[in-house]
């Protein structure tokens, strides 16, 4: 199953997005990598790295980010992986993206399919 | 030239400066960013200092890499990956060295600034760290090429860095959160350029102390 890592400056945002997605896709492999080790605001490369490792089953991992250092820290975490071939940061809204990708991944879709859904999520109309 | 003891001293002096200027850097960041630059940098370098005794017996490259690794996991803001990458790249540039020649120092600075440019996808003139760092490195190169001592080169570098900080007051931020402010960012100095200027100030003080 494709794994999902949610990277936010806020631990609560990351955990909240995961909580919401789990409601629709309880079996999805999602890791919340928000905030610093002490729970403070920020992004932490080692926390993101651990998140990727935790959800990588070999089918790939998509990373959702909020902004700024979330992107840079995720890039660094990917660079530290032994195999980064199917790990990708996707430019998508973090909450919607987490839900959409969790549902897509949990029905057994491929990495490319999950990426495609996430990319489309950016222009998804709410009303 | 720089010995390992001087590299360690630089890290300690810079860490002290980040603690000392914590509020000032935070105030600059509050004006145009998310108001955490001083808090983040002082937290990161406090962690660096705590970790330093475990690596100070190693080569210079291992020490610099360890500083970088600590920063990326403890700073929290964009300055974590940026300064972290700078230290890691500087370390990789002087692999296996017990002592740095002037050429090694320049190479380390070049690799560090290259790392920041790569990581931040920024160029000079966007109201970032680069606006003090690039002029400072250029000043070191010019001064060393003109036959000056490393101390004198670093005096010139610090001056160039602060000139760069002044310049950031005149330009619009196009990177990071300050970019959301657009023209309202004019008139404010960039916190990242400021914290980087303190790095050259720290390096100058260490060189002066060592009589280089």
HADDOCK unambig.tbl for C-alpha pairs under 7 A between the chains (distance, minus, plus):
assign (segid A and resid 36 and name CA) (segid B and resid 76 and name CA) 6.53 0.50 0.50
assign (segid A and resid 41 and name CA) (segid B and resid 76 and name CA) 6.98 0.50 0.50
assign (segid A and resid 42 and name CA) (segid B and resid 76 and name CA) 3.89 0.50 0.50
assign (segid A and resid 42 and name CA) (segid B and resid 77 and name CA) 5.45 0.50 0.50
assign (segid A and resid 43 and name CA) (segid B and resid 76 and name CA) 4.67 0.50 0.50
assign (segid A and resid 43 and name CA) (segid B and resid 77 and name CA) 6.42 0.50 0.50
assign (segid A and resid 44 and name CA) (segid B and resid 72 and name CA) 6.42 0.50 0.50
assign (segid A and resid 44 and name CA) (segid B and resid 73 and name CA) 4.50 0.50 0.50
assign (segid A and resid 44 and name CA) (segid B and resid 74 and name CA) 6.56 0.50 0.50
assign (segid A and resid 44 and name CA) (segid B and resid 76 and name CA) 5.88 0.50 0.50
assign (segid A and resid 45 and name CA) (segid B and resid 72 and name CA) 5.78 0.50 0.50
assign (segid A and resid 45 and name CA) (segid B and resid 73 and name CA) 5.21 0.50 0.50
assign (segid A and resid 46 and name CA) (segid B and resid 73 and name CA) 5.85 0.50 0.50
assign (segid A and resid 68 and name CA) (segid B and resid 78 and name CA) 6.31 0.50 0.50
assign (segid A and resid 68 and name CA) (segid B and resid 176 and name CA) 6.12 0.50 0.50
assign (segid A and resid 69 and name CA) (segid B and resid 77 and name CA) 5.54 0.50 0.50
assign (segid A and resid 69 and name CA) (segid B and resid 78 and name CA) 4.15 0.50 0.50
assign (segid A and resid 72 and name CA) (segid B and resid 81 and name CA) 6.15 0.50 0.50
assign (segid A and resid 72 and name CA) (segid B and resid 119 and name CA) 6.63 0.50 0.50
assign (segid A and resid 73 and name CA) (segid B and resid 81 and name CA) 5.86 0.50 0.50
